[in-house]
Amino acid sequence: MTATQSIRATLQYLAAGDDADAVYHASQAGGAAADHDGRYDLREVTIHDGRGHDFDLDGAGFMLMPHVSAMTDFHDDAALVAVYEAEAKSLVGGVTGARRVEVFDHTRRAASDSLRRRQVMREPSSVIHNDYTPWSAERRLRDILPDEAETLLAGRFAIINIWRSIAGRVETSPLAFCDSRTLASGDLVEVTRQARDRIGQIQMARFNPAHEWSYFPQMEMDEVALIKTYDSATDGRTRFTIHTAFTDPASRPEAAPRQSIETRCFAFF
């Protein structure tokens, strides 16, 4: 990747030695943006234009794909279940080769306080994180599929996030993804995730100059980013992928705030 294909932006790492005090507070849809406990390390890094590069889930941990949806209104919960979940299962199954895919969560986000309150959405997550630890991934599976969990846990399973715009081109608060092959032992830190209805865990990250960051500028509604946030396999393939929203210095001052949906899926092999 050349310098003409990159930008410089500030990302929010977890400060070194702050493992014990850090808590990630999940915001409530339609409410105020969350503040997280702990000390953070703001670093200006190079974020490369990832378009045209051959990323994959088992290597980098993320990838961009074209995907045209039949959805006309991503705020329609009934249509998400009736239309989009079948599309999501087909997409994840086709990319990963999973024998079974189950959708278990949809989260809408907006980079505007007024939009969040009016349309009952959450804010973009602007701290570097990965959605699951081994403990919280297994806990989520037990919560969602309790009658099958022990059988399913005996085999390999992964959690894949499908991320897309739901209101035009993404011009503000895009996502940056760290190539998981550039993570070193000790970079990821398990942190408590505190939500109104449950306590879980996520991973945050300490700064490492070896991290290679990419984004997909100007994502359209007929494109999706796939992110592997957990894999139970321990055979060398990528298991976790840190990512974050960030302030794009190339965004136009008059650009519309990003609106997006992330759909989380179990993939069973």
Short mmCIF file of the C-alpha atoms (twelve columns), coordinates in Angstrom:
data_MODEL
# 
_entry.id   MODEL 
# 
loop_
_atom_site.group_PDB 
_atom_site.id 
_atom_site.type_symbol 
_atom_site.label_atom_id 
_atom_site.label_alt_id 
_atom_site.label_comp_id 
_atom_site.label_asym_id 
_atom_site.label_seq_id 
_atom_site.Cartn_x 
_atom_site.Cartn_y 
_atom_site.Cartn_z 
_atom_site.pdbx_PDB_model_num 
ATOM 1   C CA . MET A 1   0.000   0.000   0.000  1 
ATOM 2   C CA . THR A 2   1.362   3.441   -0.912 1 
ATOM 3   C CA . ALA A 3   1.157   6.711   0.948  1 
ATOM 4   C CA . THR A 4   -1.366  8.066   -1.563 1 
ATOM 5   C CA . GLN A 5   -3.758  5.313   -0.472 1 
ATOM 6   C CA . SER A 6   -3.703  6.187   3.218  1 
ATOM 7   C CA . ILE A 7   -4.826  8.772   5.756  1 
ATOM 8   C CA . ARG A 8   -3.637  9.704   9.217  1 
ATOM 9   C CA . ALA A 9   -6.212  9.578   12.009 1 
ATOM 10  C CA . THR A 10  -6.346  9.250   15.785 1 
ATOM 11  C CA . LEU A 11  -7.477  5.948   17.306 1 
ATOM 12  C CA . GLN A 12  -8.226  5.171   20.944 1 
ATOM 13  C CA . TYR A 13  -6.191  2.355   22.491 1 
ATOM 14  C CA . LEU A 14  -6.312  1.174   26.091 1 
ATOM 15  C CA . ALA A 15  -3.511  2.693   28.144 1 
ATOM 16  C CA . ALA A 16  -0.745  0.309   29.162 1 
ATOM 17  C CA . GLY A 17  -1.239  -1.117  32.641 1 
ATOM 18  C CA . ASP A 18  -4.901  -0.084  32.875 1 
ATOM 19  C CA . ASP A 19  -6.416  -3.561  32.693 1 
ATOM 20  C CA . ALA A 20  -8.043  -3.555  36.131 1 
ATOM 21  C CA . ASP A 21  -9.913  -0.234  35.922 1 
ATOM 22  C CA . ALA A 22  -11.210 -0.407  32.359 1 
ATOM 23  C CA . VAL A 23  -14.925 -1.084  31.864 1 
ATOM 24  C CA . TYR A 24  -16.768 -0.829  28.554 1 
ATOM 25  C CA . HIS A 25  -20.260 0.575   29.123 1 
ATOM 26  C CA . ALA A 26  -22.786 -0.376  26.440 1 
ATOM 27  C CA . SER A 27  -25.086 2.531   25.643 1 
ATOM 28  C CA . GLN A 28  -28.857 2.267   25.383 1 
ATOM 29  C CA . ALA A 29  -30.441 2.794   21.979 1 
ATOM 30  C CA . GLY A 30  -31.972 6.248   21.852 1 
ATOM 31  C CA . GLY A 31  -29.976 7.467   24.844 1 
ATOM 32  C CA . ALA A 32  -26.757 9.328   25.402 1 
ATOM 33  C CA . ALA A 33  -23.416 8.095   24.122 1 
ATOM 34  C CA . ALA A 34  -21.562 5.900   26.596 1 
ATOM 35  C CA . ASP A 35  -18.528 6.892   28.633 1 
ATOM 36  C CA . HIS A 36  -16.076 4.095   29.427 1 
ATOM 37  C CA . ASP A 37  -14.076 3.662   32.614 1 
ATOM 38  C CA . GLY A 38  -10.306 3.544   32.480 1 
ATOM 39  C CA . ARG A 39  -7.414  5.415   30.889 1 
ATOM 40  C CA . TYR A 40  -6.970  5.518   27.127 1 
ATOM 41  C CA . ASP A 41  -4.039  6.096   24.829 1 
ATOM 42  C CA . LEU A 42  -4.795  8.268   21.780 1 
ATOM 43  C CA . ARG A 43  -2.477  7.445   18.890 1 
ATOM 44  C CA . GLU A 44  -2.253  8.936   15.425 1 
ATOM 45  C CA . VAL A 45  -1.816  6.053   13.017 1 
ATOM 46  C CA . THR A 46  -1.797  5.412   9.299  1 
ATOM 47  C CA . ILE A 47  -5.036  3.881   8.017  1 
ATOM 48  C CA . HIS A 48  -4.727  2.418   4.541  1 
ATOM 49  C CA . ASP A 49  -7.345  2.316   1.832  1 
ATOM 50  C CA . GLY A 50  -8.278  -1.368  1.841  1 
ATOM 51  C CA . ARG A 51  -10.130 -1.376  -1.464 1 
ATOM 52  C CA . GLY A 52  -8.563  -3.669  -4.012 1 
ATOM 53  C CA . HIS A 53  -6.716  -5.733  -1.419 1 
ATOM 54  C CA . ASP A 54  -7.366  -9.421  -0.837 1 
ATOM 55  C CA . PHE A 55  -8.430  -9.619  2.797  1 
ATOM 56  C CA . ASP A 56  -10.156 -12.702 4.214  1 
ATOM 57  C CA . LEU A 57  -11.700 -13.772 7.506  1 
ATOM 58  C CA . ASP A 58  -9.194  -16.470 8.424  1 
ATOM 59  C CA . GLY A 59  -6.229  -14.172 7.730  1 
ATOM 60  C CA . ALA A 60  -6.810  -10.453 8.263  1 
ATOM 61  C CA . GLY A 61  -10.125 -11.164 10.006 1 
ATOM 62  C CA . PHE A 62  -12.202 -8.794  7.881  1 
ATOM 63  C CA . MET A 63  -13.191 -8.298  4.246  1 
ATOM 64  C CA . LEU A 64  -15.334 -6.152  1.957  1 
ATOM 65  C CA . MET A 65  -17.978 -7.698  -0.277 1 
ATOM 66  C CA . PRO A 66  -20.699 -6.507  -2.643 1 
ATOM 67  C CA . HIS A 67  -24.114 -7.397  -1.279 1 
ATOM 68  C CA . VAL A 68  -27.438 -6.164  -2.610 1 
ATOM 69  C CA . SER A 69  -30.276 -6.540  -0.103 1 
ATOM 70  C CA . ALA A 70  -34.006 -6.653  -0.749 1 
ATOM 71  C CA . MET A 71  -34.506 -4.529  2.374  1 
ATOM 72  C CA . THR A 72  -36.039 -1.109  1.809  1 
ATOM 73  C CA . ASP A 73  -36.205 -0.015  5.453  1 
ATOM 74  C CA . PHE A 74  -33.631 -1.285  7.927  1 
ATOM 75  C CA . HIS A 75  -35.676 0.196   10.778 1 
ATOM 76  C CA . ASP A 76  -38.449 -2.337  10.091 1 
ATOM 77  C CA . ASP A 77  -37.861 -5.073  12.679 1 
ATOM 78  C CA . ALA A 78  -40.353 -7.455  11.080 1 
ATOM 79  C CA . ALA A 79  -38.607 -7.152  7.705  1 
ATOM 80  C CA . LEU A 80  -35.226 -7.750  9.343  1 
ATOM 81  C CA . VAL A 81  -36.534 -11.103 10.551 1 
ATOM 82  C CA . ALA A 82  -38.511 -12.009 7.431  1 
ATOM 83  C CA . VAL A 83  -36.067 -10.800 4.774  1 
ATOM 84  C CA . TYR A 84  -32.649 -9.774  6.005  1 
ATOM 85  C CA . GLU A 85  -31.864 -12.662 8.303  1 
ATOM 86  C CA . ALA A 86  -32.193 -15.142 5.433  1 
ATOM 87  C CA . GLU A 87  -29.875 -12.945 3.358  1 
ATOM 88  C CA . ALA A 88  -27.387 -12.786 6.227  1 
ATOM 89  C CA . LYS A 89  -27.379 -16.555 6.707  1 
ATOM 90  C CA . SER A 90  -26.819 -17.132 3.003  1 
ATOM 91  C CA . LEU A 91  -23.998 -14.591 2.885  1 
ATOM 92  C CA . VAL A 92  -22.096 -15.907 5.911  1 
ATOM 93  C CA . GLY A 93  -22.619 -19.531 4.913  1 
ATOM 94  C CA . GLY A 94  -21.344 -18.856 1.410  1 
ATOM 95  C CA . VAL A 95  -18.230 -17.019 2.559  1 
ATOM 96  C CA . THR A 96  -17.250 -19.310 5.441  1 
ATOM 97  C CA . GLY A 97  -18.550 -22.701 4.336  1 
ATOM 98  C CA . ALA A 98  -20.411 -23.046 7.645  1 
ATOM 99  C CA . ARG A 99  -22.934 -25.893 7.731  1 
ATOM 100 C CA . ARG A 100 -25.325 -23.745 9.783  1 
ATOM 101 C CA . VAL A 101 -25.684 -20.006 10.450 1 
ATOM 102 C CA . GLU A 102 -27.903 -18.383 13.090 1 
ATOM 103 C CA . VAL A 103 -28.523 -14.628 13.361 1 
ATOM 104 C CA . PHE A 104 -28.775 -13.445 16.971 1 
ATOM 105 C CA . ASP A 105 -28.459 -9.659  17.056 1 
ATOM 106 C CA . HIS A 106 -29.014 -6.450  15.064 1 
ATOM 107 C CA . THR A 107 -27.592 -3.111  16.249 1 
ATOM 108 C CA . ARG A 108 -28.324 0.168   14.491 1 
ATOM 109 C CA . ARG A 109 -25.952 3.113   14.971 1 
ATOM 110 C CA . ALA A 110 -25.885 6.761   13.950 1 
ATOM 111 C CA . ALA A 111 -23.128 9.378   14.151 1 
ATOM 112 C CA . SER A 112 -25.590 12.055  15.274 1 
ATOM 113 C CA . ASP A 113 -27.120 12.561  18.696 1 
ATOM 114 C CA . SER A 114 -30.425 13.826  17.248 1 
ATOM 115 C CA . LEU A 115 -30.711 10.845  14.907 1 
ATOM 116 C CA . ARG A 116 -29.929 8.414   17.728 1 
ATOM 117 C CA . ARG A 117 -32.644 9.859   19.914 1 
ATOM 118 C CA . ARG A 118 -35.220 10.198  17.154 1 
ATOM 119 C CA . GLN A 119 -34.682 6.776   15.568 1 
ATOM 120 C CA . VAL A 120 -33.651 4.886   18.738 1 
ATOM 121 C CA . MET A 121 -30.120 4.003   17.671 1 
ATOM 122 C CA . ARG A 122 -26.745 3.740   19.381 1 
ATOM 123 C CA . GLU A 123 -23.570 5.721   18.730 1 
ATOM 124 C CA . PRO A 124 -20.589 4.405   16.733 1 
ATOM 125 C CA . SER A 125 -18.110 2.687   19.030 1 
ATOM 126 C CA . SER A 126 -14.966 4.822   18.948 1 
ATOM 127 C CA . VAL A 127 -12.701 2.790   21.229 1 
ATOM 128 C CA . ILE A 128 -10.612 0.007   19.707 1 
ATOM 129 C CA . HIS A 129 -12.261 -3.282  20.610 1 
ATOM 130 C CA . ASN A 130 -13.214 -6.797  19.604 1 
ATOM 131 C CA . ASP A 131 -16.736 -7.855  20.503 1 
ATOM 132 C CA . TYR A 132 -15.986 -11.149 22.294 1 
ATOM 133 C CA . THR A 133 -13.543 -13.047 24.441 1 
ATOM 134 C CA . PRO A 134 -13.588 -16.876 24.512 1 
ATOM 135 C CA . TRP A 135 -15.630 -16.714 27.724 1 
ATOM 136 C CA . SER A 136 -18.211 -14.228 26.457 1 
ATOM 137 C CA . ALA A 137 -18.558 -15.957 23.067 1 
ATOM 138 C CA . GLU A 138 -19.403 -19.249 24.738 1 
ATOM 139 C CA . ARG A 139 -21.677 -17.449 27.204 1 
ATOM 140 C CA . ARG A 140 -23.553 -15.804 24.330 1 
ATOM 141 C CA . LEU A 141 -24.054 -19.151 22.630 1 
ATOM 142 C CA . ARG A 142 -25.413 -20.660 25.852 1 
ATOM 143 C CA . ASP A 143 -27.773 -17.682 26.258 1 
ATOM 144 C CA . ILE A 144 -29.121 -17.819 22.696 1 
ATOM 145 C CA . LEU A 145 -29.255 -21.580 22.102 1 
ATOM 146 C CA . PRO A 146 -29.367 -23.106 25.599 1 
ATOM 147 C CA . ASP A 147 -30.826 -26.465 24.586 1 
ATOM 148 C CA . GLU A 148 -28.141 -27.079 21.951 1 
ATOM 149 C CA . ALA A 149 -25.193 -25.257 23.469 1 
ATOM 150 C CA . GLU A 150 -23.187 -28.181 24.843 1 
ATOM 151 C CA . THR A 151 -23.462 -30.109 21.584 1 
ATOM 152 C CA . LEU A 152 -22.553 -27.054 19.512 1 
ATOM 153 C CA . LEU A 153 -19.630 -26.173 21.782 1 
ATOM 154 C CA . ALA A 154 -18.138 -29.596 21.068 1 
ATOM 155 C CA . GLY A 155 -17.503 -28.456 17.493 1 
ATOM 156 C CA . ARG A 156 -15.987 -25.361 15.926 1 
ATOM 157 C CA . PHE A 157 -18.052 -22.173 15.885 1 
ATOM 158 C CA . ALA A 158 -17.367 -18.582 14.942 1 
ATOM 159 C CA . ILE A 159 -19.128 -15.233 15.310 1 
ATOM 160 C CA . ILE A 160 -19.277 -13.076 12.198 1 
ATOM 161 C CA . ASN A 161 -20.460 -9.459  12.134 1 
ATOM 162 C CA . ILE A 162 -22.049 -8.079  8.941  1 
ATOM 163 C CA . TRP A 163 -21.693 -4.272  8.861  1 
ATOM 164 C CA . ARG A 164 -23.354 -2.007  6.314  1 
ATOM 165 C CA . SER A 165 -24.710 1.472   5.714  1 
ATOM 166 C CA . ILE A 166 -28.475 1.899   5.927  1 
ATOM 167 C CA . ALA A 167 -28.629 5.504   4.686  1 
ATOM 168 C CA . GLY A 168 -26.498 6.256   1.645  1 
ATOM 169 C CA . ARG A 169 -22.737 6.424   1.344  1 
ATOM 170 C CA . VAL A 170 -20.601 6.312   4.518  1 
ATOM 171 C CA . GLU A 171 -18.830 9.659   4.710  1 
ATOM 172 C CA . THR A 172 -18.413 10.079  8.467  1 
ATOM 173 C CA . SER A 173 -17.322 7.749   11.282 1 
ATOM 174 C CA . PRO A 174 -16.179 4.859   9.066  1 
ATOM 175 C CA . LEU A 175 -14.776 1.680   10.572 1 
ATOM 176 C CA . ALA A 176 -11.054 0.938   10.749 1 
ATOM 177 C CA . PHE A 177 -9.898  -2.684  10.954 1 
ATOM 178 C CA . CYS A 178 -6.574  -3.981  12.224 1 
ATOM 179 C CA . ASP A 179 -5.048  -6.832  10.223 1 
ATOM 180 C CA . SER A 180 -5.120  -9.614  12.814 1 
ATOM 181 C CA . ARG A 181 -1.869  -11.032 11.462 1 
ATOM 182 C CA . THR A 182 -0.102  -7.959  12.898 1 
ATOM 183 C CA . LEU A 183 -1.324  -8.543  16.462 1 
ATOM 184 C CA . ALA A 184 1.244   -9.756  18.973 1 
ATOM 185 C CA . SER A 185 0.807   -11.766 22.149 1 
ATOM 186 C CA . GLY A 186 -0.289  -9.402  24.902 1 
ATOM 187 C CA . ASP A 187 -1.851  -6.779  22.611 1 
ATOM 188 C CA . LEU A 188 -5.411  -7.834  23.492 1 
ATOM 189 C CA . VAL A 189 -6.844  -7.209  26.955 1 
ATOM 190 C CA . GLU A 190 -10.033 -8.741  28.379 1 
ATOM 191 C CA . VAL A 191 -12.322 -5.993  29.685 1 
ATOM 192 C CA . THR A 192 -15.699 -6.146  31.426 1 
ATOM 193 C CA . ARG A 193 -18.639 -5.063  29.266 1 
ATOM 194 C CA . GLN A 194 -21.398 -3.589  31.383 1 
ATOM 195 C CA . ALA A 195 -24.880 -3.436  29.833 1 
ATOM 196 C CA . ARG A 196 -28.237 -2.752  31.470 1 
ATOM 197 C CA . ASP A 197 -29.359 -6.372  31.191 1 
ATOM 198 C CA . ARG A 198 -26.123 -8.327  31.515 1 
ATOM 199 C CA . ILE A 199 -22.399 -8.287  32.248 1 
ATOM 200 C CA . GLY A 200 -20.065 -9.682  29.634 1 
ATOM 201 C CA . GLN A 201 -16.556 -9.248  28.287 1 
ATOM 202 C CA . ILE A 202 -14.948 -7.663  25.261 1 
ATOM 203 C CA . GLN A 203 -11.331 -7.199  24.229 1 
ATOM 204 C CA . MET A 204 -9.544  -3.881  24.026 1 
ATOM 205 C CA . ALA A 205 -6.036  -3.359  22.682 1 
ATOM 206 C CA . ARG A 206 -2.735  -1.839  23.726 1 
ATOM 207 C CA . PHE A 207 -0.803  0.185   21.176 1 
ATOM 208 C CA . ASN A 208 1.719   -1.661  19.044 1 
ATOM 209 C CA . PRO A 209 3.445   0.165   16.165 1 
ATOM 210 C CA . ALA A 210 3.333   -3.073  14.146 1 
ATOM 211 C CA . HIS A 211 -0.476  -2.890  13.853 1 
ATOM 212 C CA . GLU A 212 -1.632  -2.377  10.265 1 
ATOM 213 C CA . TRP A 213 -4.937  -0.543  9.936  1 
ATOM 214 C CA . SER A 214 -7.230  -0.363  6.909  1 
ATOM 215 C CA . TYR A 215 -10.658 1.022   6.040  1 
ATOM 216 C CA . PHE A 216 -12.986 0.965   3.073  1 
ATOM 217 C CA . PRO A 217 -13.700 4.592   2.166  1 
ATOM 218 C CA . GLN A 218 -17.076 5.712   0.836  1 
ATOM 219 C CA . MET A 219 -18.879 2.423   1.495  1 
ATOM 220 C CA . GLU A 220 -22.208 2.219   -0.316 1 
ATOM 221 C CA . MET A 221 -25.434 0.534   0.757  1 
ATOM 222 C CA . ASP A 222 -24.795 -2.401  -1.591 1 
ATOM 223 C CA . GLU A 223 -21.504 -3.266  0.150  1 
ATOM 224 C CA . VAL A 224 -20.850 -5.030  3.456  1 
ATOM 225 C CA . ALA A 225 -17.848 -5.453  5.695  1 
ATOM 226 C CA . LEU A 226 -17.565 -8.874  7.316  1 
ATOM 227 C CA . ILE A 227 -15.699 -9.062  10.624 1 
ATOM 228 C CA . LYS A 228 -14.721 -12.243 12.457 1 
ATOM 229 C CA . THR A 229 -15.058 -11.382 16.135 1 
ATOM 230 C CA . TYR A 230 -14.551 -14.896 17.491 1 
ATOM 231 C CA . ASP A 231 -13.444 -18.329 16.324 1 
ATOM 232 C CA . SER A 232 -13.177 -21.335 18.622 1 
ATOM 233 C CA . ALA A 233 -10.544 -22.921 16.358 1 
ATOM 234 C CA . THR A 234 -7.004  -22.780 17.723 1 
ATOM 235 C CA . ASP A 235 -5.234  -24.033 14.597 1 
ATOM 236 C CA . GLY A 236 -3.539  -20.752 13.649 1 
ATOM 237 C CA . ARG A 237 -6.365  -19.021 11.815 1 
ATOM 238 C CA . THR A 238 -7.540  -15.626 13.032 1 
ATOM 239 C CA . ARG A 239 -9.763  -15.759 16.104 1 
ATOM 240 C CA . PHE A 240 -10.342 -12.064 16.949 1 
ATOM 241 C CA . THR A 241 -10.423 -8.790  14.972 1 
ATOM 242 C CA . ILE A 242 -10.051 -5.399  16.622 1 
ATOM 243 C CA . HIS A 243 -11.845 -2.512  14.973 1 
ATOM 244 C CA . THR A 244 -13.172 0.960   15.740 1 
ATOM 245 C CA . ALA A 245 -15.077 3.900   14.339 1 
ATOM 246 C CA . PHE A 246 -12.889 6.949   13.771 1 
ATOM 247 C CA . THR A 247 -13.035 10.567  12.657 1 
ATOM 248 C CA . ASP A 248 -12.072 10.631  8.985  1 
ATOM 249 C CA . PRO A 249 -10.050 13.793  8.261  1 
ATOM 250 C CA . ALA A 250 -11.165 13.547  4.620  1 
ATOM 251 C CA . SER A 251 -14.885 13.847  5.504  1 
ATOM 252 C CA . ARG A 252 -16.659 16.871  4.061  1 
ATOM 253 C CA . PRO A 253 -17.945 19.302  6.717  1 
ATOM 254 C CA . GLU A 254 -21.445 18.995  5.269  1 
ATOM 255 C CA . ALA A 255 -21.368 15.184  4.991  1 
ATOM 256 C CA . ALA A 256 -24.411 13.348  6.333  1 
ATOM 257 C CA . PRO A 257 -23.830 11.421  9.577  1 
ATOM 258 C CA . ARG A 258 -23.213 7.734   9.145  1 
ATOM 259 C CA . GLN A 259 -26.133 5.380   9.808  1 
ATOM 260 C CA . SER A 260 -25.369 1.663   9.912  1 
ATOM 261 C CA . ILE A 261 -26.521 -1.740  11.059 1 
ATOM 262 C CA . GLU A 262 -24.393 -4.596  12.330 1 
ATOM 263 C CA . THR A 263 -25.822 -8.089  12.290 1 
ATOM 264 C CA . ARG A 264 -24.130 -10.755 14.391 1 
ATOM 265 C CA . CYS A 265 -24.218 -14.382 13.326 1 
ATOM 266 C CA . PHE A 266 -23.108 -17.697 14.775 1 
ATOM 267 C CA . ALA A 267 -21.423 -19.874 12.175 1 
ATOM 268 C CA . PHE A 268 -21.210 -23.599 12.972 1 
ATOM 269 C CA . PHE A 269 -18.823 -25.964 11.189 1 
# 
